[in-house]
Amino acid sequence: MIPKLNIVPFVSVDHMMKLVLAVGVERFLIELAESIETDFRRWELFDKTPRVASHSREGVIELMPTSDGEVYGFKYVNGHPKNTREGRQTVTAFGVLADVGTGYPVLLTEMTILTALRTAATSAVAAKYLAPKNARTMAIIGNGAQAEFQAMAFKALLGIDKLRLYDIDRTASTKCVRNLAGHGFDMTICSTIEEAMEGAEIVTTVTADKQNATILTDNMVGSGLHINAVGGDCPGKTELHADILKRSDIFVEYPPQTRIEGEIQQLAPDHPVMELWRVIAGQETGRANERQITLFDSVGFAIEDFSALRYVKRQIEQTGLYEELDLLADPDDPRDLFGMLLRAAVAAPTAA
Ligand SMILES: NC(=O)c1ccc[n+]([C@@H]2O[C@H](COP(=O)([O-])OP(=O)(O)OC[C@H]3O[C@@H](n4cnc5c(N)ncnc54)[C@H](O)[C@@H]3O)[C@@H](O)[C@H]2O)c1
């Protein structure tokens, strides 16, 4: 069948939820992680730029574009930590894939849920190479919207089955326990960060605060720990004390973006960091010994969203879980755009 040129597949939040549940959360995370690893192995051929950020007093709105030469993708995403107090999400997103040959969009999708999944999948991929072998216990500091996704990805990819939860708002932790019940976790809600860190081989920091916070201090971090630092992702918004960074081997997505947005904004601009894709591609070593402190300074990079968009496109082709969106004007004569507009007046008379 010849596709209708004006129609773009659109994945609503409702369809995304149905898709994730139809595939299964763990399988979705595993396949998404494979998709991300595949693209990280061909990192060099992508267009890369730090995301374009528009900062305001309350938050940030960002555009994240990339292309592999055949397909172009971008994500619109915001970060507004005060939003939850008004019943809104801290992070929302949507994204587009387009055909480089024609410039025509080929997918428009919600990405609020997809961002949580891709962030968690990327964290778990990094941990596969960086966390201590046979780690079972993870502390999660910050138990908001992203937290369960992180837990599920670490279970699916690494076999993490003990969670130590801490949030300044205990109701966030009880929500996590409720949502993750029946998924095979042994969960403990902790009263302090120090308590949450007891016995943890991995710590995920995923708090939201529009300032330089000190979620982890140097004395909390023992040798051999893997730190998955997710919440510090904007200028002036970090989670770790700088002394921790100086003791850690630091792995990042795209250094020009991470130096602006990540934990390493606290360090000198030439402080050595390792690009995660090089480890995945087998060019560099991830964790080298049991005593090393490894840090994945996650900020979220456009290639991860591109991988997620392509994965979703494949999935909706198989499941039909999308709507047809009349997004692109398509006159019979491509140059007669105005004529098409006039003919629409005949079809739909103007209101009196
Ligand atoms: N790196 C990435 O790719 C990526 C992707 C998505 C989101 N993020 C970031 O992750 C963070 C969390 O996102 P979310 O959607 O879960 O936000 P959220 O607002 O839903 O949850 C944040 C949680 O952190 C808790 N918190 C705040 N300060 C704390 C502190 N000092 N100690 C312990 N807990 C604290 C809050 O009570 C809340 O429960 C945000 O900063 C967001 O920008 C990063």
The ligand as an SDF file (V2000), in Angstrom:
LIG
                    3D

 44 48  0  0  0  0  0  0  0  0999 V2000
   19.8980   12.4430   33.2750 N   0  0  0  0  0  0  0  0  0  0  0  0
   18.8020   12.2820   32.5790 C   0  0  0  0  0  0  0  0  0  0  0  0
   18.8140   11.7720   31.4620 O   0  0  0  0  0  0  0  0  0  0  0  0
   17.4930   12.6770   33.1930 C   0  0  0  0  0  0  0  0  0  0  0  0
   16.3040   12.2760   32.5940 C   0  0  0  0  0  0  0  0  0  0  0  0
   15.1120   12.5860   33.2250 C   0  0  0  0  0  0  0  0  0  0  0  0
   15.1170   13.3200   34.4030 C   0  0  0  0  0  0  0  0  0  0  0  0
   16.2980   13.7260   34.9270 N   0  0  0  0  0  0  0  0  0  0  0  0
   16.3410   14.4900   36.1780 C   0  0  0  0  0  0  0  0  0  0  0  0
   16.0340   13.5880   37.2280 O   0  0  0  0  0  0  0  0  0  0  0  0
   15.5040   14.3160   38.3280 C   0  0  0  0  0  0  0  0  0  0  0  0
   14.2890   13.6030   38.8710 C   0  0  0  0  0  0  0  0  0  0  0  0
   13.2490   13.6300   37.9290 O   0  0  0  0  0  0  0  0  0  0  0  0
   11.7870   13.1510   38.3190 P   0  0  0  0  0  0  0  0  0  0  0  0
   10.9800   13.2470   37.0840 O   0  0  0  0  0  0  0  0  0  0  0  0
   11.8730   11.8730   39.0650 O   0  0  0  0  0  0  0  0  0  0  0  0
   11.3930   14.3270   39.3360 O   0  0  0  0  0  0  0  0  0  0  0  0
   10.2820   14.3050   40.4890 P   0  0  0  0  0  0  0  0  0  0  0  0
   10.0490   15.7430   40.8400 O   0  0  0  0  0  0  0  0  0  0  0  0
    9.1350   13.4650   40.0920 O   0  0  0  0  0  0  0  0  0  0  0  0
   11.0140   13.5510   41.7090 O   0  0  0  0  0  0  0  0  0  0  0  0
   12.1110   14.0830   42.3890 C   0  0  0  0  0  0  0  0  0  0  0  0
   12.1190   13.5640   43.8160 C   0  0  0  0  0  0  0  0  0  0  0  0
   13.3150   14.0300   44.4430 O   0  0  0  0  0  0  0  0  0  0  0  0
   12.9710   14.2960   45.7980 C   0  0  0  0  0  0  0  0  0  0  0  0
   14.0040   15.1670   46.3680 N   0  0  0  0  0  0  0  0  0  0  0  0
   14.2250   16.4940   46.1210 C   0  0  0  0  0  0  0  0  0  0  0  0
   15.2770   16.9190   46.8670 N   0  0  0  0  0  0  0  0  0  0  0  0
   15.7150   15.8460   47.5590 C   0  0  0  0  0  0  0  0  0  0  0  0
   16.7850   15.6340   48.4800 C   0  0  0  0  0  0  0  0  0  0  0  0
   17.5750   16.6440   48.8510 N   0  0  0  0  0  0  0  0  0  0  0  0
   16.9710   14.3900   49.0010 N   0  0  0  0  0  0  0  0  0  0  0  0
   16.1550   13.3600   48.6330 C   0  0  0  0  0  0  0  0  0  0  0  0
   15.1240   13.5040   47.7730 N   0  0  0  0  0  0  0  0  0  0  0  0
   14.9110   14.7280   47.2440 C   0  0  0  0  0  0  0  0  0  0  0  0
   11.5880   14.9100   45.7090 C   0  0  0  0  0  0  0  0  0  0  0  0
   10.9100   14.8630   46.9550 O   0  0  0  0  0  0  0  0  0  0  0  0
   10.9350   14.0460   44.6400 C   0  0  0  0  0  0  0  0  0  0  0  0
   10.2460   12.9320   45.1940 O   0  0  0  0  0  0  0  0  0  0  0  0
   15.1940   15.7200   37.8110 C   0  0  0  0  0  0  0  0  0  0  0  0
   16.1920   16.5810   38.2970 O   0  0  0  0  0  0  0  0  0  0  0  0
   15.2880   15.5720   36.3060 C   0  0  0  0  0  0  0  0  0  0  0  0
   15.6900   16.7700   35.6770 O   0  0  0  0  0  0  0  0  0  0  0  0
   17.4830   13.4180   34.3580 C   0  0  0  0  0  0  0  0  0  0  0  0
  1  2  1  0
  2  3  2  0
  2  4  1  0
  4  5  1  0
  4 44  2  0
  5  6  2  0
  6  7  1  0
  7  8  2  0
  8  9  1  0
  8 44  1  0
  9 10  1  0
  9 42  1  0
 10 11  1  0
 11 12  1  0
 11 40  1  0
 12 13  1  0
 13 14  1  0
 14 15  2  0
 14 16  1  0
 14 17  1  0
 17 18  1  0
 18 19  2  0
 18 20  1  0
 18 21  1  0
 21 22  1  0
 22 23  1  0
 23 24  1  0
 23 38  1  0
 24 25  1  0
 25 26  1  0
 25 36  1  0
 26 27  1  0
 26 35  1  0
 27 28  2  0
 28 29  1  0
 29 30  1  0
 29 35  2  0
 30 31  1  0
 30 32  2  0
 32 33  1  0
 33 34  2  0
 34 35  1  0
 36 37  1  0
 36 38  1  0
 38 39  1  0
 40 41  1  0
 40 42  1  0
 42 43  1  0
M  CHG  2   8   1  16  -1
M  END
$$$$
